[in-house]
């Protein structure tokens, strides 16, 4: 069975992403350690829930259900 590490997340719009990137740059000045790995702004997201290893066959159902929940007030 093929699986993928899966999570549900929100993708910030470009304005929020730019603001977070600016904050990240300010933070870098205070944490100049080589052991710190900074995330590229293109990879920023807000994880809502980590689902773990999910069968690839189940992913379309998860997407449909998450979309239904998100769009049904």
Secondary structure, DSSP 8 states (H G I E B T S, - for coil): --EEEEEEEE---HHHHHHHHHHHHHHHHH---TT-----GGG--EEEEEEEEEEHHHHHHHHHHHHHHHH--
